[in-house]
Amino acid sequence: MTVRADSGFYNHAVVAAARKRHVRFSITVRLSPGLHQVIEAIPERDWTAIPYWLEGGADVAETTYTPFASQQDASPVRLIVRRVRPTPGSQLALLATYDYHAFITDREGDTLSLEADHRRHAEIENAIRDLKYGVGLNHLPSGKFGANGAWLAVQVLTHNLARWTARLGLGAGILTTKTLRRRLFSLPGRLARSAWRLTLHLPARWPWAEDCTTALQRLRALPLPG
């Protein structure tokens, strides 16, 4: 059994309870100045590139770290770190070269496999957040289970279509549904009829016009399922 958790569970009590019950753990750490120094001390040769949505955008390395060092039962564990190069829109500290994501673990296995497995937890959290605040799962609309089940199915379909629009149409990484709605889906327009044809007029200074037309061309070019 393994406890896989985000930084909200990074505390001594959780780690101690897992060890007491012989449960493996994989927990995201909160980056402190001291931990930044530990990460920056990792030799450059120890970093290994990993598959990422942006080619050459991320690397992984491992070192040893003793969390909660002031506790009597403190002991060293594996610290696995992923560093991500900044991309357009990234919000990093001034003069920062990388964005770091690290977690402690006592699991056995190679670094790349453990990092990929832990990252899947973060991806699930992002999907849940997008379902709650990007579409309509923050509140269920009915007191009946069947109606809420149908609502859930519709929202999941919406979420998946938005993700595929971003990846296949825009060639982008993870864009939230809220961002797509603001840039593309909720765009005001005007339909005009002339010579038995409908024409959609869009804002003249729309900053994402090229992205939208490119996405439409890519999506229309997708082969139909066999």
C-alpha positions, -999 to +999 in steps of 0.1 A: +000+000+000+012+035-009+002+069+003+005+093-026-003+129-016+002+166-024+020+191-003-010+196+020-001+163+036+036+171+039+041+169+077+058+148+102+026+131+115+017+117+081+051+103+075+054+089+110+020+072+107+029+057+073+061+043+087+044+029+118+019+010+096+046-001+071+029+019+043+050+034+016+047+071+009+052+095-019+044+131-008+050+164-025+072+187-004+068+225+002+099+242-012+117+262+014+150+282+010+169+253+026+154+228+003+162+250-027+198+248-017+196+210-016+182+209-051+206+234-065+235+212-052+224+184-075+252+180-101+241+189-137+252+154-149+226+138-126+196+154-144+178+132-170+154+145-196+119+130-195+090+128-219+071+161-217+045+180-237+072+205-246+102+188-261+133+192-239+111+210-213+117+189-182+143+169-164+144+147-133+171+140-107+173+124-073+192+131-041+189+123-004+171+145+020+161+143+057+127+159+062+116+171+096+152+170+108+143+184+143+122+153+151+139+125+170+129+098+145+140+118+115+158+098+088+170+103+053+147+095+023+148+098-014+141+133-028+130+132-064+129+165-082+115+175-116+126+208-130+107+225-158+119+252-181+098+283-182+072+286-210+052+316-222+029+326-194+050+310-167+052+329-134+086+323-118+106+342-093+129+369-106+160+354-122+147+319-117+159+294-144+136+265-136+104+257-118+110+228-094+085+201-082+098+177-056+086+149-035+099+126-008+094+088-010+106+056+006+094+035-024+116+012-043+121+016-080+139+037-106+137+075-105+119+080-138+091+055-130+085+069-095+084+105-108+060+096-136+037+078-111+037+106-087+031+132-114-001+113-124-015+123-090-010+160-098-026+155-132-057+140-115-058+170-092-057+194-121-085+175-139-107+177-108-100+214-104-109+220-140-141+200-136-151+221-106-142+256-118-139+252-155-171+235-162-200+228-138-191+203-112-185+227-083-222+221-074-246+193-084-279+207-096-304+181-083-313+162-052-317+130-073-288+107-079-298+099-115-299+136-125-266+143-109-251+113-127-262+126-160-248+160-151-215+144-143-214+126-176-220+158-195-194+177-176-168+150-182-175+150-219-172+188-220-138+186-201-124+160-225-135+178-256-119+210-243-086+191-236-086+176-271-093+210-286-063+224-269-040+195-277-051+186-313-064+219-324-041+244-308-011+221-303-009+234-268-003+217-235-027+219-206-051+248-211-080+251-186-116+250-199-120+285-184-092+298-205-106+282-237-140+296-229-126+331-225-105+330-256-126+309-280-159+295-269-176+326-255-165+349-283-192+374-294-201+374-330-228+383-356-244+361-382-253+377-415-272+362-443-264+370-479-271+352-512-284+321-492-252+319-473-245+325-436-214+345-426-201+347-391-185+381-384-161+381-355-144+410-337-117+428-358-091+430-331-096+396-316-061+385-304-067+348-308-082+348-343-052+330-359-052+304-331-089+297-337-086+294-375-056+272-372-074+250-347-104+247-370-082+236-399-064+210-378-096+196-363-113+194-398-083+175-411-085+148-385-095+114-401-129+100-393-129+070-371-129+037-390 
